[in-house]
Amino acid sequence: MAANNQSQNQHMEFFINGFPGLHEVQHWFLIPFSVMFIVASVGNLLVLLVIVKEQHLHEPMYYFISILSSLDLITDIIILPQALAVLLLGTYAVHFDVCLLQMFFVYFTAAIESNVLALMAYDRYIAICKPLRYSSIVTNTFVFKGVLLVVVRCLTIGLPIPILARILPYCSKTSIYNVYCEYLAVINAACAHTIMSDSYFLILLALAGLPDATLIGLSYYKIIRTALKLKSNEAQQKLVSTCSSHAFVIASFYLLSMLSIITGLVEDKMPAYIRVLFSFLYISVPPTLNPLIYGIKTKEIRRSIIKRCKNYF
């Protein structure tokens, strides 16, 4: 049965139709999302190049930021140009395998970003709560092993997503109501479902999202406790300044993630375009905000960017 489905799907195309119910006006979204795409691409590339070029930024925390910028650039390249084409043209045809590959990268990069945010929270916890041991705990080896473990973990939990979607039977002409190949939108277009295909998204959240969010919550709980014990207002302000950029990134990532998940699970109780909107915001807003937050709130990166810009202009 699965072999027959794969044979039928081999030459199939998905027609991505954008915002259901808003086809007549969705082209107006093209301007703001094009600006977001430009800001995200230029901003992440600039942050990444500054970290690579500036020797004094070759430290664990900036390595993590450069990984986030790389992930955001991947999202920009793979998702946003196609999304903009859908908004402009109204519909966009994508080959079945290309759609599955895009779907894998969406969730693979999102899972890595969640893991890296957890590692960054642990990094801030060690830096603030155990500063004397920071250099011996958070080393380049720690970063390398942590990132390697993250990639293996995310591959393990991300690979089943396109596999589960591929074995489902689809009609010869299948429409997806979204601006990219989102998992729930793709499997909803299938002619039949399986228990695993319907439930794996929740399994993914339990395997990836919940442990990462728990580690981040524990780390910041310890950080807040340490901050409250400080008697100096200046020391408290310095601590808040140190963690604020990371906290903003975490808030934007997980808030939009939760909104995207919730609207996806209760899509029958609200207009379909609301789910698509939050799904699109989830993959477009964090890549736009992250370089702005780190470029403005992180003093060393901000100074390096200003210095580089002065040299060129």
Backbone torsions as a table, in degrees:
resi	resn	phi	psi	omega
1	MET	NA	-47.9	179.5
2	ALA	-63.3	-38.5	179.8
3	ALA	-64.3	-40.5	177.9
4	ASN	-63.7	-40.9	178.8
5	ASN	-62.7	-43.3	-179.8
6	GLN	-64.1	-37.6	179.0
7	SER	-66.4	-41.2	179.1
8	GLN	-67.7	-33.7	-176.5
9	ASN	-80.7	-11.9	-169.8
10	GLN	-58.1	-40.3	-175.9
11	HIS	-109.1	18.6	-175.6
12	MET	-86.6	154.7	174.9
13	GLU	-123.0	146.7	170.8
14	PHE	-97.9	140.1	175.4
15	PHE	-106.4	108.2	-177.1
16	ILE	-87.1	121.4	-168.2
17	ASN	-111.5	6.1	174.6
18	GLY	76.9	-137.6	-173.2
19	PHE	-89.0	112.0	178.5
20	PRO	-65.1	131.9	-179.6
21	GLY	88.3	-8.4	-178.6
22	LEU	-124.8	22.3	-175.0
23	HIS	-60.0	-31.8	-176.8
24	GLU	-74.7	-22.3	-174.8
25	VAL	-121.7	-2.7	-173.8
26	GLN	-66.7	-17.8	178.3
27	HIS	-65.6	-19.5	177.5
28	TRP	-69.7	-19.8	175.8
29	PHE	-72.8	-13.5	-173.9
30	LEU	-61.9	-39.8	-176.4
31	ILE	-66.1	-55.9	-179.1
32	PRO	-62.5	-38.5	-178.6
33	PHE	-74.8	-26.6	173.1
34	SER	-67.5	-40.8	176.4
35	VAL	-61.6	-43.4	178.6
36	MET	-61.2	-41.0	179.9
37	PHE	-62.8	-42.9	179.6
38	ILE	-66.3	-46.0	179.4
39	VAL	-61.4	-43.7	-179.0
40	ALA	-63.7	-46.0	-177.2
41	SER	-66.3	-51.0	-178.3
42	VAL	-66.9	-43.8	-177.8
43	GLY	-63.3	-48.1	-179.6
44	ASN	-67.2	-38.2	177.5
45	LEU	-64.7	-39.6	179.8
46	LEU	-66.0	-46.1	178.2
47	VAL	-61.6	-43.4	-179.5
48	LEU	-63.0	-45.1	-179.3
49	LEU	-66.1	-39.2	179.3
50	VAL	-63.4	-43.5	-179.9
51	ILE	-65.7	-38.3	179.6
52	VAL	-68.7	-40.4	-174.0
53	LYS	-79.4	-35.9	-174.5
54	GLU	-85.6	115.9	-176.1
55	GLN	-63.1	-35.9	-176.7
56	HIS	-72.3	-7.9	176.3
57	LEU	-97.0	6.3	178.9
58	HIS	-83.9	69.8	179.1
59	GLU	-133.2	159.3	-174.7
60	PRO	-50.4	-46.4	-176.3
61	MET	-61.4	-38.7	-179.1
62	TYR	-77.2	-27.1	171.9
63	TYR	-60.9	-43.3	178.9
64	PHE	-63.7	-41.3	178.8
65	ILE	-63.5	-39.9	179.0
66	SER	-65.5	-33.7	176.2
67	ILE	-65.7	-43.8	177.2
68	LEU	-60.0	-42.6	178.9
69	SER	-63.3	-38.9	178.0
70	SER	-64.5	-43.4	178.1
71	LEU	-62.4	-41.7	179.6
72	ASP	-65.8	-36.4	176.9
73	LEU	-65.3	-38.6	177.2
74	ILE	-61.1	-44.4	178.1
75	THR	-61.6	-43.3	178.7
76	ASP	-57.6	-46.7	-174.1
77	ILE	-70.2	-41.3	-172.7
78	ILE	-83.2	-35.7	-169.6
79	ILE	-105.8	-53.5	-166.2
80	LEU	-64.5	-40.7	177.5
81	PRO	-58.7	-41.8	177.8
82	GLN	-65.1	-41.1	178.7
83	ALA	-60.9	-41.1	178.3
84	LEU	-66.1	-36.1	177.6
85	ALA	-65.4	-38.2	177.6
86	VAL	-63.4	-43.6	180.0
87	LEU	-64.1	-35.5	-177.9
88	LEU	-78.0	-44.6	-172.6
89	LEU	-93.1	-19.9	-178.8
90	GLY	92.7	-33.3	175.2
91	THR	-150.3	157.5	-175.5
92	TYR	-150.9	127.2	-177.9
93	ALA	-91.0	131.5	179.7
94	VAL	-130.0	132.1	177.3
95	HIS	-61.7	148.0	-175.3
96	PHE	-53.7	-50.1	-177.5
97	ASP	-68.4	-35.4	177.0
98	VAL	-63.9	-40.4	178.5
99	CYS	-62.3	-43.9	179.0
100	LEU	-65.4	-38.6	178.2
101	LEU	-64.6	-42.8	177.3
102	GLN	-61.7	-43.3	178.8
103	MET	-59.2	-43.7	179.5
104	PHE	-60.4	-46.3	-177.3
105	PHE	-66.7	-34.0	177.7
106	VAL	-58.1	-50.7	-175.2
107	TYR	-82.3	-28.8	176.4
108	PHE	-65.8	-47.6	179.3
109	THR	-68.6	-36.2	177.9
110	ALA	-64.7	-40.8	178.5
111	ALA	-65.6	-41.0	177.7
112	ILE	-63.5	-42.3	179.9
113	GLU	-61.2	-41.2	177.5
114	SER	-61.9	-42.8	178.4
115	ASN	-64.9	-42.9	-179.2
116	VAL	-66.4	-37.7	175.2
117	LEU	-61.4	-36.2	176.4
118	ALA	-66.9	-41.6	177.0
119	LEU	-63.7	-38.3	178.5
120	MET	-66.6	-36.8	176.8
121	ALA	-64.6	-40.4	177.0
122	TYR	-65.0	-39.8	177.4
123	ASP	-59.4	-45.5	178.9
124	ARG	-66.8	-35.1	177.8
125	TYR	-63.0	-45.5	179.6
126	ILE	-66.6	-42.0	-177.6
127	ALA	-63.3	-33.5	-174.5
128	ILE	-97.3	-41.6	-175.3
129	CYS	-89.4	-24.6	179.6
130	LYS	-136.8	59.7	-172.4
131	PRO	-62.2	-33.3	-178.1
132	LEU	-69.7	-21.8	-178.9
133	ARG	-103.1	1.1	-173.6
134	TYR	-58.7	-49.6	-175.3
135	SER	-65.4	-24.5	179.7
136	SER	-89.5	-20.0	-179.2
137	ILE	-96.0	-54.0	-177.3
138	VAL	-92.4	85.9	-179.2
139	THR	-108.4	174.8	175.8
140	ASN	-61.8	-35.0	176.6
141	THR	-64.2	-40.8	177.0
142	PHE	-60.3	-43.8	179.9
143	VAL	-63.3	-46.2	-178.6
144	PHE	-62.1	-48.6	-179.3
145	LYS	-65.8	-39.0	179.6
146	GLY	-63.9	-44.9	-179.7
147	VAL	-67.1	-39.7	178.3
148	LEU	-62.2	-44.1	177.4
149	LEU	-62.8	-39.9	179.5
150	VAL	-62.6	-45.3	-178.6
151	VAL	-62.8	-45.0	179.3
152	VAL	-62.8	-44.2	180.0
153	ARG	-61.8	-44.7	-177.4
154	CYS	-71.2	-32.8	173.7
155	LEU	-63.7	-41.1	-177.6
156	THR	-64.6	-42.1	-177.6
157	ILE	-89.2	-15.6	-178.2
158	GLY	-92.8	-30.2	-177.6
159	LEU	-61.8	-36.6	179.1
160	PRO	-62.2	-21.3	-176.2
161	ILE	-61.5	-56.2	177.8
162	PRO	-68.1	-28.6	179.1
163	ILE	-66.0	-46.3	179.4
164	LEU	-63.8	-37.8	179.0
165	ALA	-70.6	-33.6	-176.1
166	ARG	-69.8	-34.6	-174.7
167	ILE	-79.6	-6.5	178.1
168	LEU	-77.1	149.7	176.8
169	PRO	-82.6	137.1	-180.0
170	TYR	-126.8	155.8	174.6
171	CYS	-76.2	166.0	-176.0
172	SER	-64.6	-32.0	177.9
173	LYS	-123.8	109.8	-172.5
174	THR	-118.7	128.4	179.4
175	SER	-101.5	137.3	175.8
176	ILE	-115.8	125.6	180.0
177	TYR	-94.5	84.5	176.9
178	ASN	-170.3	-176.6	178.0
179	VAL	-108.8	0.5	174.4
180	TYR	-154.1	176.4	-176.1
181	CYS	-83.3	82.2	177.4
182	GLU	-85.8	142.8	-173.1
183	TYR	-56.8	-52.5	-176.9
184	LEU	-62.4	-38.4	179.1
185	ALA	-66.5	-37.3	-179.2
186	VAL	-69.5	-49.7	-177.4
187	ILE	-69.8	-25.4	175.5
188	ASN	-68.5	-20.7	178.4
189	ALA	-85.5	-6.4	-178.6
190	ALA	-73.9	155.0	179.1
191	CYS	-76.2	-23.0	178.7
192	ALA	-149.9	156.5	-178.7
193	HIS	-121.3	166.0	169.8
194	THR	-120.7	161.5	179.4
195	ILE	-60.9	-40.9	-178.1
196	MET	-67.4	-41.5	-179.8
197	SER	-64.9	-34.9	-179.8
198	ASP	-76.4	-30.4	-173.3
199	SER	-100.9	-11.7	-173.2
200	TYR	-66.2	-29.5	179.4
201	PHE	-61.6	-40.5	176.9
202	LEU	-69.1	-36.9	176.2
203	ILE	-62.6	-40.6	178.5
204	LEU	-60.4	-43.0	178.5
205	LEU	-62.8	-40.3	-180.0
206	ALA	-68.3	-36.1	-177.0
207	LEU	-80.1	-31.8	-174.4
208	ALA	-112.0	-56.3	-172.8
209	GLY	-66.4	-47.8	-175.4
210	LEU	-64.1	-47.7	178.0
211	PRO	-62.0	-39.3	179.3
212	ASP	-65.3	-45.9	179.5
213	ALA	-63.0	-36.4	178.5
214	THR	-65.0	-45.3	179.2
215	LEU	-63.4	-41.6	178.0
216	ILE	-63.6	-43.9	179.3
217	GLY	-62.0	-43.6	178.7
218	LEU	-64.5	-41.3	-179.3
219	SER	-62.4	-46.0	-178.5
220	TYR	-74.7	-25.4	172.4
221	TYR	-62.7	-44.9	178.2
222	LYS	-65.5	-39.2	-179.8
223	ILE	-64.9	-43.6	179.8
224	ILE	-64.4	-40.6	177.3
225	ARG	-60.9	-41.2	177.9
226	THR	-64.8	-41.0	-179.6
227	ALA	-63.2	-40.0	-178.9
228	LEU	-67.9	-23.0	180.0
229	LYS	-82.1	-15.7	-179.6
230	LEU	-73.0	133.6	-178.2
231	LYS	-88.7	-23.1	-178.0
232	SER	-88.0	126.9	176.2
233	ASN	-63.9	-35.1	179.3
234	GLU	-64.3	-41.6	179.1
235	ALA	-65.9	-38.9	177.9
236	GLN	-64.9	-42.3	179.1
237	GLN	-64.3	-39.2	178.0
238	LYS	-64.0	-40.5	179.3
239	LEU	-64.9	-45.0	179.2
240	VAL	-61.8	-41.6	178.9
241	SER	-62.7	-37.2	-179.5
242	THR	-64.3	-37.3	-173.4
243	CYS	-99.8	-11.6	-170.7
244	SER	-62.6	-42.3	-178.2
245	SER	-62.6	-43.8	178.7
246	HIS	-64.7	-40.0	179.2
247	ALA	-62.9	-40.1	177.8
248	PHE	-63.0	-43.3	-179.7
249	VAL	-63.6	-44.9	178.6
250	ILE	-59.9	-46.3	-177.5
251	ALA	-60.4	-46.5	-178.5
252	SER	-65.7	-41.2	-177.3
253	PHE	-66.1	-51.8	-174.2
254	TYR	-76.9	-31.9	177.6
255	LEU	-64.6	-48.1	179.3
256	LEU	-68.2	-33.8	176.3
257	SER	-61.7	-46.6	-179.8
258	MET	-65.2	-41.7	178.6
259	LEU	-63.2	-39.9	178.3
260	SER	-64.7	-41.6	-179.4
261	ILE	-67.9	-46.6	-177.2
262	ILE	-62.7	-46.2	-179.8
263	THR	-66.9	-28.9	176.8
264	GLY	-71.0	-36.0	-177.7
265	LEU	-78.7	-24.9	-178.4
266	VAL	-118.1	32.6	-174.0
267	GLU	-62.7	-24.1	179.8
268	ASP	-74.8	-8.2	-177.6
269	LYS	-106.1	7.0	180.0
270	MET	-149.7	163.8	177.8
271	PRO	-56.3	139.8	-174.7
272	ALA	-62.4	-30.6	-178.0
273	TYR	-68.9	-21.2	177.0
274	ILE	-66.1	-44.0	178.1
275	ARG	-62.0	-43.5	179.7
276	VAL	-63.6	-40.4	-179.2
277	LEU	-61.8	-49.4	-179.8
278	PHE	-67.2	-33.5	176.6
279	SER	-63.7	-40.8	179.2
280	PHE	-70.7	-41.5	178.7
281	LEU	-61.5	-34.6	-179.2
282	TYR	-62.5	-35.6	-178.3
283	ILE	-96.8	-4.9	-178.1
284	SER	-113.3	-34.0	-176.1
285	VAL	-72.8	-50.5	179.7
286	PRO	-56.3	-44.1	177.0
287	PRO	-62.3	-25.1	177.7
288	THR	-80.9	-42.9	-176.5
289	LEU	-75.6	-37.0	-173.4
290	ASN	-55.1	-51.1	179.8
291	PRO	-66.5	-31.6	177.4
292	LEU	-67.5	-43.6	-179.5
293	ILE	-64.7	-49.0	-178.6
294	TYR	-71.1	-34.2	179.7
295	GLY	-70.0	-29.8	-178.5
296	ILE	-95.1	-43.9	-172.4
297	LYS	-84.6	-25.4	-179.1
298	THR	-92.5	110.7	-171.0
299	LYS	-58.7	-44.5	-176.0
300	GLU	-65.1	-41.1	178.6
301	ILE	-68.6	-41.6	179.7
302	ARG	-60.4	-45.8	179.7
303	ARG	-63.6	-40.4	-179.1
304	SER	-66.9	-39.4	178.1
305	ILE	-64.8	-44.5	179.4
306	ILE	-62.1	-42.6	179.2
307	LYS	-62.6	-43.9	179.7
308	ARG	-64.6	-40.7	-179.5
309	CYS	-66.1	-38.8	178.3
310	LYS	-64.4	-36.3	179.8
311	ASN	-66.0	-34.7	-178.0
312	TYR	-83.7	-30.0	-177.2
313	PHE	-112.3	NA	NA
